[in-house]
Amino acid sequence: MRSSIVQPIKSLESRHHFSFSFFKKKKKNKKKKEKEKEIPQSWEKSCRLSFVFFIKTKTNFIIIIKKKKKKKKTAIVFNINTIAFQDVKQNYENGFGGDGNNMFMGTNTASFNPMKDIEVTSPPDDSVTVVKFSPSTLPSTYLIAGSWDNNVRCWEVQANGQTIPKAQQSHTGAILDADWSDDGTKVFTASCDKTVKMWDLASNQTVQIAQHDAPIKTVHWIKAPSYSCVMTGSWDKTLKFWDTRSPNPMMVINLPERCYCADVKYPMAVVGTAGRGLIIYQLENQPQEFRKIDSPLKFQHRCVSIFTDKKTNQPTGFALGSIEGRVAIQYVQPTNPKDNFTFKCHRSNGTTNAMQDIYAVNGIAFHPVHGTLSTVGSDGRFSFWDKDARTKLKNSEQFDQPLTTCAFNAQGNIFAYASSYDWSKGHEGFDPQRMKPHIFLRSCFEELKASSKKS
């Protein structure tokens, strides 16, 4: 036991030039230290620390602290059998205002609902891949969510924000995407089982309407004046368009690589592929390629969302998110080349040796009224942005796990987002006992109003 403690302490002693004679008398004070079960009450929130370091050994947790304006440093040992390491760190954060991104905090100890938003009842049992609200054509507001537990669920959202589970349907594989029909009577679900199903909500029946040779990553309903169809993008490197009454696709477009993300706002569609491919399609009369674009981002695309012109309400560009904690705002036909820009997001505030933790942007959604946008990331935060003023409107507190998807309702007064593990840190980063999927609803209309600042 002694060697396991003394070894890291010696390296610290030489590095920080202070003595740890405290540990050399460890045996004499052993009983006293093992009785220590919580951080001393004298550590008030008003304390100000200039240095904190955590060490975990096989038998003990060690906290080294230094108060400002005092040269003396103090080391406190907690026996591993009397207090959990997570509890020690949580008490530190709560008592001294840590933000969960501290360079000394190896893991996140944030709350599962730090924003105190309304939690959707009966959430999915596995990671949430998509949440979407019903269109404005329905008198009531409904929310659907697909997840890796192979199910798609539907809730009715009441005026007070409370949710009532209404129904659910399943695939034989994880559900990767979902969309509503324009009249709100049907839901389309894309799955790893290589199929798309159409769910008739009135009868609560499903029917398969699409098939690919690999998992289907995206599904979107297209309502055009001359036709209606479902667009599906797959890892089999094809984009297919389906009449829901026919077992065969209306059209098949070959993609240069696997489809990773897509969005549709008639008459425009955008598809992002592996290899940072980016293709814009025009949907008038019949779908056809409009333009290939060199990606403004240097790393893999994760999500894309089309935005519209505030005056004409026609799609004019899109926001593209990548795994590098960066979003690109891209206009299809910019009036000024400077209209296109990128900005950093979902990155840690603290730095270690000039290095910064960078997280994937998992979802982007544009507000239907204000035209501002939201992003959610693997850092466990959501942010609201004004692309025109090029400013951040709001940044959330940190959740205890990644945020995987988000959406606004048709009126723009409810923001839905899901917290669930995205496997960005592998199986080592997953704690099934603690990291349960959640879906939250937030009143957001005022928070998303455009900034008065001009770019």
N, C-alpha and C positions, 0 to 999 in steps of 0.2 A: 504493500500500500504506500509506503513512504517513497519508494522510487517512482511510482506513478505520479505522485504529486510534485516531488522535488524537481524532476527533470524539466517539465515545462516552466516551472517557476525560475529555474536557473537561467533559462534562455531569456525570460522576461527581465530578470534582474540585470543581466548584462546589457540588454537593449535599452532599458529605461533608467538605468543607473540608480536603482534604489534597492534597499535591503529587504529580504523577506525572512528575517530572523524569527518572525512569528511562527513559521512552519517548522523550525528546528526544535521547538518545544511542543510539537504537536501531541506527543504521547501524554504529557502531563495534563494537557487541557482537553484530552479526547472526550471524556464524559460530558464536559460542559458543551463542547461543540456538537455532539450528537444529539443533545437535547434541544438544540436550536431548530425550531419547526417553522419559523416564518421570518420574513425580513423584519428587523427591529422596528418598533413603532416610532422610534426617533427619526427614522428616515421620512421626513415629511415631504409633501409635494412641493413645498417652497424651496427645498434644497436645490442647489445648482451644482452639477457635476461637470468637471472638465475632462474626466477620464473614467471609463468603465470598461472592464474586460471580464468576459465569462470563460471559465475553463471547466470542462467536464472530464473527470477521470472515471475509472471503473467503480470507485466507491464514493466519490465526493463531487459536489459542485462547488466551484470557487468563484467568488466575485471580488474583483479588485477595484476599489474606487478611490477617487481623489476629489475633495471639495475645492472649489475655486478659492483662491487667496490663501490656501494652506498647502505647505510643502509636503506634509505627511500624507502617506498613502496607506490605506487600510485594506486588509484582506479578510474576507469572511468565508468560512467553510460551512456547507450544508451537507449532511450525510445523505447519501442517495436513497436510504430507506425511509427518510422522514419527510422529504419534500420532492416534488417532481421538478425537473429542470425547466419545463414549460411554465410551471407556476412561478418559479423564481424570476424568469424573464418577464412574465406577464405582470408580476408585482412591480418590477422595475419600471416597465412602461407606464403602468397606471400611476405610479408614485412620482415619476420624474419626467413624464411627458414625452416618452419615446414615441416614434411614429411608425414602427414596424419595418422601416427601411434602414434602420441604424446599421452601420457597417459591422457592429459587434454582434448583431442579433441573428446569426445564422439562419433562423427560420422565422416565418411570419406568425405572430400570435394575435392577430387582429380578431375582432368579433365577427360572428357569422352574419350579423345585421347591424353594422355600425351606423347606418343612416336612419335607422328606426322606421323603415318603410313597411308597408303592409305585405305580409307574406301570403302567397297563394296557397290555399289549402290542398292537401293531398298531392304534393309535387311528384315528379318522376322519381324512379328508383335508381337511375344512373345519370350520367352526364347529359346535360341539356344541350341540344344542337341548334334549336330554332324556337323562337316565340313570335307569333304574329296575331294581330288583332283583326277582327272582322271588319269588312268595309262599311262605309257610312250608310249603305242602302238598308241595313238592318236597323230596326228600332232600338234594339238592345245591343250592348257591347259584349262580345265574346272573345276569348283568348284561346289559342291553340298552342301546344308545345310538343315537339318531338324530341326523343332522347335515345340514348344507347341501350335502353331497356326494351327496345323494339316497339314501343307504344307511342301513339299520338293521343293526347288528351285535350278535352275541351271544357272550359269553364265559362260560366256567365259572370260578368263583372258588374256588381251592383253600383249604385250611385255613390255609396259610402266607401267604395273600394274593396269591399269584401267579395270573396269569390265563392261560387257554388259549382262543384264538379257536376258536369252534365253527362258526359259519355267518353268512351275511349275505344280505339281500334288498334290493331297490331299488325306488324309484319313478321317475317321469319328472320329478319336482320335488323341492325340498328337503323333508325330513321335519321337521315342526314339533312333533310330540308322539307319544307311544307309551304303551301300557299292556298289562298282562298280564291274561289270564283268571284267574279265581279258582283253577283247578286247575293253572295253570302250563303248560298244554299249548299255548297259543296266545298270540300277540302281535298287537296291533292298532296300526297306524301311520297317522297323519294327515299329509297332504302338501299342498304348494303346487300339486300337479297336480289338486287338488279331489276327491281320492278318499281313502277309507280301505281299507286292505287287512288281511286276516286271514292271519297267518303260522302255519301248522301246523308246529310245531318237529319233530315226529316224522317227517313226510314231507318237510320242508323245501320245502313248496309254499305259494304265496300265492293268495288269491282276493279280488277286490274285493267289498266288502260295503256301501259307502256312497258317495254322490255329493252334492256341493254345487255351487253356481254360482260359488263363489269359493274361495280357499285355505282349508283346514280347520286351525284353530289348536289345537283341543283334541280329545282322544279319551279316553273312560273306559268301562271295563267295569262294568256294574251287575248284581249278583247279588241278586235279591230272592226271597223265599219263593215268590211266585206267578209270577214271570217273570224272564227274563235278557235283557239287551240291551246295545247299545253306544250311548253318548251322544256326539254330535259337535257341536262349536261352530265356526261358520265366520264369515268376514268377509262372507258374504252376509246377515248379520243374522238367521240362523236357528239354532235348537237342534233337532237331530233325534235320534230314538231308533230304533234298527235291530234287528230280529230278523235274526241272521246267516244265516238260511235263506231270507230273502226279499229281493228287489231293491228293494222299496219300504219307506219308513220306517213304523214303527208309529205315530209321532206327530211332528208338526212344531209347534214353538213359535216364534213370531216374537219377535225381540229388538228393543229400541229402537235398538240400534246394533250395530256389529261385535263379535264375541266376541274378547276379548283374553286371558282366562285363565279357568280353571275347575278345580274339584276335586269329587270325589265320595267320600263315606263313607256307605254306606247307613245310615239312610234319608234322607240329606241331600245336596243338591248346591248349590254356589255358583258363580255365573257373574259375571265382571266384564267390562264392555263399554267401548267407546270412549265418551267423554263422561262418564267416571267413574260409569257405571251399575253397580248392584250388586243382584243378584236371588238370593233363596234359593228352592230348590225342595224339596218333600217328595216322596219316591219310593215311599211305601207305596201298594199297590194299583196305582196308575199315576202317572206323573210329573205334577205340577201346581205352579203357582206358589204359594209360601207367603207371601212378603213381599218387597217392594222396600225397599231401605235407602238412606238418604242417605249418600253416601260420607264416611267420617271423614277422608279424605285429599284434599288440594287439587290434586293432580296426577295424571297418567295412571296407571292401574293397570298393573302389570307381572306380578304373580304372586299366587296365593292358595293357602292350604293349610288344610284343616279339622283342628281338634283335638278330642279326646274327653275326656269326664269320667273322671278317674282311678278312680273307684269303680264307675261303671256301664259304662264303656267305650263310651258312646253319644256321638255328635257333639253338641257344645254350642256351638261357635263356630268362628271362623276367624281366620287371620292374613293380612293383605293388604299387599302391598308395592308401592311406587310408584317412579317415576323420580326422585323427589325425595329419595332416601336416607332413607326413613321407612317404618316398619311400623306398622300398626294391629292391635291385638288386639280383636276384636269378638265378644261373646257374643250368641247369638240371643235368649235370654231372660235378661238379667242380673238377678241378685238385688239388685245395687246398681249404680246408674248409673256409679259410679266404677270398676266392673270393666272397662269399656271404656276403653282408653287408646292412645296412640300413642307411639312412641319413635324417636329419630333413630339412624341407622346408616349405614355406608359413606360416611363423610365424612372429608375430610383433617384431620389433627391441626393442621398448620401453617396459618397464615392470612397472607394478603397484603393489606395495607391494610384489615384487618378483614373481608376477604372469605374465604369458605370454599369449597373444592371439594366439590361434592355429586355423588354417583354413584347410578345406578339400582340398585335391589334386583332382581336377576335371578332369584332362586330362594329358596323357603322350604320346609323340610321339618321335620316333627315326629318326635321320637324315639319309636319304638313302645313303649318300656318306661318311660322316665323322664318323658315328656310335655314335655320341654324342646325347643328348636327351634334350627335352624341357618338362617343366611341367607348368600347369596353375592351379590357385587356387582361392578359395573363398575370398582371401585377395585382389583380383583385381590386381594381378601381374603375369607375366610370367618369367620363369628363364630358362637359358640354362646351361647344365651340361656336364662334361666329366666324365663318370663313371670309366674309366680306370685310370685316374689321380686322381679321387675322388676330383674333384674341381668344383667350380661354374665358369662358363664362363661369364655369364651376368645376371643381375637382372633388370627387367623393373621398370619404375616409376609406381606409384599406379594409377589404373583406378578408376572411380567413382562407380563401381559395380563389382561383381565377374566376373572372366573369366571362362567360362564353358566348352570349348573344343578347340582343336588345331590340326593342321596337317601340314605336309610338302608336297610340290609337288614332282613329281618323280625325277626331276633334283636336288632338294635340294636347290634351290635358292629363294624359296618363303615360308614364314611361315604364315599360316592363323590361326587366333584365334578369338574367339567370346567373347564379353562382354555382359552379360545379367544377370538378377537376378536369383539366384538358390534357393531362399527361405530358405537359411541357417539361416536367422534371422527372419523367420516368416513374417506375413503380416505387422507387425510393421516396418520392415526394408525396405518395398517396397514403393517407390514413383513413381507412374505411370506417372506423368507429367515429371519427370526428368530422370528416369531410362529406357531409350529406348534401345532395342537390337541393337548391332552393330557387324559387322564382319570386321576385319582389315587384310591387307596383308602387310608383311614386307620383304624387301630384307635381306637375312640372311646367305648367303653362307659363308662369311668370319667370321661372329660372331660365327658360329658353328664349326669352325676348332678346332681340338683337342689341348689341352693344351700341352706345352712342358714339363710341370711338370710331374714327374713320381710318382706313388703311392708307 
